Amino acid sequence: MVKLAEFKDKRTDVLNFFIKKREELNSQIKKECNIEIVEKLSDEVLNRMIELEQEIYGIKEIEFQKNEMIEYFNKKDSIVIILIIDQKIEGYAFGYAEEIVKGTEYYGEDIIISLKYQQKRIGEKLHLCYLYAIFCLGYRTFGFTTAHIDKAGRELVKWYKSQGCEDAESATKIGHPMRIRLSEEYFEQ
């Protein structure tokens, strides 16, 4: 897993970007928020991530899920970012350097926000922090797969396209493959 020190001369930029997004969230939802890079995965963090997976996807095979997640965390340049609201993990993002979506350098495995905080534009802030961290590691193309419509009935593909993402091809048959090209200009919006 990537540690803050691995950002080298971009470490301060990453921290400042996270602080800016945290302050925007605090103001937006009127709760104490934080966005952090996980440098060492604890059982507490892993178990909460699995709880959130169960909440969103209804996954029942907890032990399989735990082992699969640990395997992903050991991949090249894996990053885990957590969203904490009122001292509880309410979301996370993680991925690794692998071309699962064709024409990309980095794959986003999951970006999850607890159901009680969805549709409040919180995921957008977490997503931007995650993409910025990847960008600061030197990656310029990010790929992921998404459902067409989420549990709340939102058209996700349409939303991601409004954020600068485009359709792509993937080696997997799961979800709608998308990609985005990352640049300084993207984060200045």
N, C-alpha and C positions, 0 to 999 in steps of 0.2 A: 504494500500500500504506500502511496505517495505521502511523504511527510512535508511539512512546511519548508524545511531546509532545502528540499529539492527544487524549490522555485528560485533559488539563488537570488539574483538581482531583481527578480520580479516578486519576491516575498512580500515586500511592503505594499506593492500595487495590489496584490491579491487581498491582503488584510484590509487595506483601505476600501476596496470595492465591497468586500463583505460587510464592513462597518456601515458603509453608505446604504446598502440594501437592508441591513438590520434596522437602521434608523427609520427608513421609509416604512418598513413593516410595523415598527413600534407605533409610529404616528398613524398608520392606516388602520390597524386593528385594535389599538389602545390596550395592548398587552405587552409584557416583557418578552422580547424575541431575541434569538441569537442564531447565527448560521456558522457552523464550524466544520473544519476538515477533521475527520477522524484519523488520528495517526496510529493508534493501536486499538484494535477491535476488542471491546470487552463483551462479556456474556450479556450484560445489561443492554448494550447498544444492539447487539445481534438479536436478542430476544424481542426487543421493541420493533426492530425492522421486520421480523417475522410476524409479529402481531399486526402491523400495518399491512403487510402482504395478505394476511388472512382477511382483514377487514375489507380490503379493496377487491381481492381476487377470489376469496372464499377457499383458499388453499387449506387442505386438511393434513397433508403429509408433512408434518413439521420437521421431523428428523431429516427427510430427504431435502427439504428446502434449506435447512441449516447447512448441510454438507455442500449443497450446490452453491450457496452464497459464499461459503468459505473458499471453495475452489475458485470462484470468480475474483475474490479479493486477492488471490495470489497471482493473478495475471499481470502482465507488464503494465506499469503505470496506472494501476487501479486506483481510483479515487472514490472515497465515501464522504459525502457531505451530509450533515444532519441539520434539520431545522428544529429548534427548541422554542416552545411557546409555554410561558409560565412554568419553566423548569421541567418540561416533559417533551420528549422527542415526538413531534407531530408530523414529521416528514423526513424524507431522505432522497438522495440521488447517488447513483453509483454506476461506474462503467470502467472500461479498460481499453488499452491500445490493441485493437484488432479490427480487421476489415470484414465485418459481418454484412454491412451494407456496402454494396459495390461503390468504389470511388471515394471511400472515406478512410481516415486513419484511426479514428477513435469511435468506440461503440458505447452508447448509453443504454445500459441494461435496464435501469429502473429510475423513474422519478415519481415518487409517491407522496401524497399529502393525505393526512387523515380526513375521513369523510366530513367531520365536523368543521374543517377549515377549507373545504373545497368551495369553489365559486366565489372566492374573495380576492382573487389575483395574488394569492400567496405563492402558489406554485410557480408563477412567472418569475418572482424574485429568486426563488431557489434555483430555478432553471438557469437564469442569467449568471448567478454565482458559479454554478457548476460549469457552464460553458466558458466563463472567464478563466477559471482555474485551468481548464484544459488548454485554452488558448495560451496562457502564460507558461505552460509546459512545452509549447512549441507546435501543438497540433493545429491544423488549419481547416480540416474537414471532419465533421461530426455526423455520425449516422445513428439512427434508432428506428424502432418499429413502434407503431401505435395502433390502437383500436380506431375504427372509423367514428364510433360514437361511444361515449362513456356512460356510466350508470346514471348520471344526471341528464342524459340526453344531449349533451354538447357534441357538436361536430368537431372532433379533434383534428382531423386532417385539415379542415378548413382553417381552424385556429392556428395550427402550426404554419400553414402557408402565409397567414397574415403576419407571422413573426419572421418571415424570410426563409423558411424551409421550402424544399422542393421534393417532388416525388423522386424515388430512386429504385434500384433493384437490390434484392437481398438473396442470400443463399438459403435463408430460412423461409418457411411458409407461414410463419406466425406474424400476424399484424401487417400493417401497411408500412413499407419501408420509406424512410425520408432521410434527407441530409441537409446540412447547412454549412456554408462556407463562413469561417470565422475571420474577422478582421478588426482592427482598432475602431473603425467607423461603426461597426455593428454595436459595440459597447458604449458608444458616445450618444446613443439615442435617448 
